Amino acid sequence: MIHYYTNREISEKLEINLARWKRWSRSFLPPDPLGGMQSGYARQYVYKDLFKVFLGGHLLSHLKLSVAESQQVIEDLTPWLKRWGFLDLKTNGSKGATEQYRAAMDYIRVFFHALPESGPKAVIGFRYLVQQIVDVQQETVENRRYLTQRIEETLIHGDAAETNSFYAHPGVHMLNLSALAGRLVQRLRG
């Protein structure tokens, strides 16, 4: 059974101001064909739409991106998010994971930075590096703890040779996607 959420329900569960949530919703979702100011119907959200608005709100309020930049990031990442199950409440980012790596799936980060603008029309564009920690090994030597991580990297809108440029770029943003999705699910179920 599909669960639909209302603005008020989401606002209370996520502890986000209702007016702010509605503003984010208008920014990141197409107009509601049934709902409107005077129609008498309140907008209802499935998890996919709810996650997009929550992600967009995080980009706006915490990473301080503009609405247009946040919309572009969501548009660029939506196919990847869908493929990895982040837009589905049941899988929530662990699609296709074996039990051995299910715990490691809690560590998916997205690094991104703006592409240099070229031409007379300023077109917003981003390059993305998705990091997934697939294995973590710990060892303690002389009261010091060492972690060795094995990371799988996926580049979106770029060449494989450009991976190291993400770490040196001064305008790179980091989005801890797994933590964000986990927080959303925890608050919805709580």
C-alpha positions as CSV (number, residue, x, y, z in Angstrom):
1,M,0.0,0.0,0.0
2,I,1.3,3.4,-0.9
3,H,1.4,5.9,1.9
4,Y,0.7,9.6,1.1
5,Y,2.0,12.4,3.3
6,T,0.4,15.8,3.7
7,N,2.3,19.1,4.1
8,R,1.3,19.4,7.8
9,E,2.2,15.8,8.6
10,I,5.6,16.2,6.9
11,S,6.2,19.5,8.7
12,E,5.5,18.0,12.1
13,K,7.5,14.8,11.6
14,L,10.5,16.5,10.1
15,E,10.3,19.5,12.4
16,I,10.5,21.9,9.5
17,N,8.4,25.1,9.4
18,L,5.3,24.5,7.4
19,A,5.7,27.6,5.3
20,R,9.3,26.7,4.5
21,W,8.3,23.1,3.5
22,K,5.6,24.5,1.2
23,R,8.1,26.9,-0.4
24,W,10.6,24.1,-1.0
25,S,7.8,22.0,-2.5
26,R,6.8,24.7,-4.9
27,S,10.5,25.1,-5.9
28,F,11.3,21.4,-6.5
29,L,8.1,19.8,-7.7
30,P,5.8,20.5,-10.6
31,P,2.4,22.1,-9.9
32,D,-0.1,19.8,-8.2
33,P,-2.9,19.1,-10.8
34,L,-5.4,18.5,-8.0
35,G,-4.3,20.8,-5.3
36,G,-4.2,24.6,-5.3
37,M,-4.9,27.6,-3.1
38,Q,-8.6,27.5,-3.7
39,S,-9.3,23.9,-4.8
40,G,-9.9,22.5,-1.3
41,Y,-7.4,19.7,-1.9
42,A,-4.1,19.5,0.0
43,R,-1.1,18.3,-1.9
44,Q,-0.1,14.7,-1.1
45,Y,3.4,13.3,-1.4
46,V,4.7,9.9,-2.2
47,Y,8.2,9.1,-0.8
48,K,9.9,9.9,-4.1
49,D,8.6,13.5,-4.2
50,L,9.2,13.9,-0.4
51,F,12.8,12.8,-0.8
52,K,13.4,15.3,-3.7
53,V,11.9,18.2,-1.7
54,F,13.9,17.2,1.4
55,L,17.1,17.0,-0.6
56,G,16.4,20.3,-2.3
57,G,15.7,21.9,1.0
58,H,19.0,20.6,2.4
59,L,20.9,22.0,-0.6
60,L,19.2,25.4,-0.1
61,S,19.5,25.8,3.6
62,H,22.6,23.9,4.6
63,L,24.8,24.1,1.5
64,K,23.6,27.6,0.6
65,L,23.0,26.9,-3.1
66,S,20.5,29.0,-5.0
67,V,17.1,27.5,-6.0
68,A,18.2,27.2,-9.7
69,E,21.4,25.4,-8.7
70,S,19.6,23.1,-6.3
71,Q,17.1,22.2,-9.0
72,Q,19.9,21.4,-11.4
73,V,21.6,19.2,-8.8
74,I,18.4,17.3,-8.2
75,E,17.7,17.0,-12.0
76,D,21.2,15.6,-12.6
77,L,21.2,13.2,-9.7
78,T,17.6,11.8,-10.1
79,P,18.5,9.0,-12.5
80,W,21.4,7.9,-10.2
81,L,19.2,8.2,-7.1
82,K,16.4,6.1,-8.8
83,R,18.9,3.4,-10.0
84,W,20.3,3.1,-6.5
85,G,16.9,3.0,-4.8
86,F,17.0,6.3,-2.9
87,L,13.6,7.3,-4.3
88,D,12.0,4.1,-2.9
89,L,11.2,3.9,0.8
90,K,11.7,0.1,0.9
91,T,15.2,0.0,-0.4
92,N,16.4,3.5,0.5
93,G,19.9,3.4,-1.0
94,S,20.6,-0.3,-0.5
95,K,19.3,-1.6,-3.8
96,G,21.3,-4.7,-5.0
97,A,23.5,-4.8,-2.0
98,T,24.6,-8.1,-0.5
99,E,24.4,-8.6,3.3
100,Q,28.2,-8.3,3.5
101,Y,28.1,-4.8,2.2
102,R,24.8,-3.6,3.6
103,A,26.4,-1.9,6.5
104,A,28.9,-0.2,4.2
105,M,26.0,1.2,2.2
106,D,25.4,3.7,5.0
107,Y,28.4,5.6,3.5
108,I,27.5,7.2,0.2
109,R,28.7,10.7,-0.3
110,V,28.4,13.0,-3.3
111,F,31.0,15.6,-4.1
112,F,30.1,18.2,-6.6
113,H,31.2,21.5,-8.0
114,A,30.1,24.0,-10.6
115,L,31.4,23.8,-14.1
116,P,33.0,26.9,-15.5
117,E,30.5,29.1,-17.3
118,S,31.1,29.6,-21.0
119,G,29.3,31.5,-23.6
120,P,26.9,34.5,-23.4
121,K,24.1,32.5,-21.7
122,A,25.1,31.5,-18.2
123,V,24.0,27.8,-18.0
124,I,24.3,26.1,-14.6
125,G,26.2,22.9,-14.7
126,F,27.8,20.6,-12.2
127,R,30.2,17.7,-12.1
128,Y,29.7,14.9,-9.6
129,L,31.8,12.3,-7.9
130,V,29.8,9.7,-6.0
131,Q,31.8,7.8,-3.3
132,Q,30.6,4.5,-1.8
133,I,32.6,2.9,1.0
134,V,32.5,-0.8,0.2
135,D,34.9,-2.1,2.9
136,V,36.3,-0.8,6.1
137,Q,39.2,-2.4,8.0
138,Q,40.3,-1.3,11.5
139,E,43.5,-1.9,13.4
140,T,44.9,-0.5,16.6
141,V,48.6,0.1,16.9
142,E,50.1,1.7,20.1
143,N,46.8,3.2,21.2
144,R,46.1,4.7,17.8
145,R,43.2,3.5,15.6
146,Y,43.8,3.2,11.9
147,L,41.0,2.8,9.4
148,T,41.5,1.6,5.9
149,Q,38.6,2.2,3.5
150,R,38.0,0.8,0.1
151,I,36.0,3.2,-1.9
152,E,34.1,2.8,-5.2
153,E,33.9,6.1,-7.1
154,T,31.4,6.9,-9.9
155,L,31.9,10.1,-11.9
156,I,28.9,11.8,-13.3
157,H,29.4,14.4,-16.1
158,G,33.2,14.0,-16.2
159,D,36.1,11.9,-17.2
160,A,37.7,9.2,-15.0
161,A,41.0,11.1,-15.2
162,E,39.4,14.1,-13.4
163,T,38.7,12.3,-10.1
164,N,41.6,13.8,-8.3
165,S,40.5,17.3,-9.3
166,F,37.6,17.1,-6.9
167,Y,39.8,17.0,-3.9
168,A,41.8,20.1,-5.1
169,H,38.8,22.2,-6.3
170,P,38.1,25.1,-3.9
171,G,34.4,25.2,-4.6
172,V,33.5,21.5,-4.0
173,H,30.4,20.7,-1.9
174,M,30.0,17.4,-0.1
175,L,26.5,15.8,0.4
176,N,26.4,12.9,2.8
177,L,23.5,11.2,1.0
178,S,23.2,8.1,3.1
179,A,23.0,10.1,6.4
180,L,20.4,12.5,4.8
181,A,18.2,9.6,3.6
182,G,18.6,7.7,6.9
183,R,17.6,10.8,8.9
184,L,14.5,11.3,6.7
185,V,13.4,7.7,7.1
186,Q,14.0,7.7,10.8
187,R,11.9,10.8,11.3
188,L,9.1,9.5,9.1
189,R,8.9,6.3,11.0
190,G,9.5,7.9,14.4
